[in-house]
């Protein structure tokens, strides 16, 4: 008799647990399906937005809008310079006393180098002493 009662109680506990697990799995599957539907809907919305963006950013439309709203015109050929017209930049030698990262030194044109001798460069160096007084020294290179 005890054995039958014990088996009945154990079966009831196992049945209840199995039912709760089944209900939990069904709820999770329902939630998973809902999320999958939302993902598909979001992917469709993204595809529509990408198509709209491609339509709105067509080059001919952007040119028409820039002409109409911003009064922009293409750059004329007389405004474009050849690459040789851009002066080259000399990178400073950091061992040099006059080198300053904030100063951009431009190379003279090649015909100017041949025509004139190289002038001497002078600059002013400012250094701080221990008591924070400023001393000016003229440095000639």
Helices and strands as residue ranges (DSSP letters): H 2-56, H 59-69, G 77-79, G 83-85, E 89-90, E 105-106, H 110-115, E 122-128, E 134-140
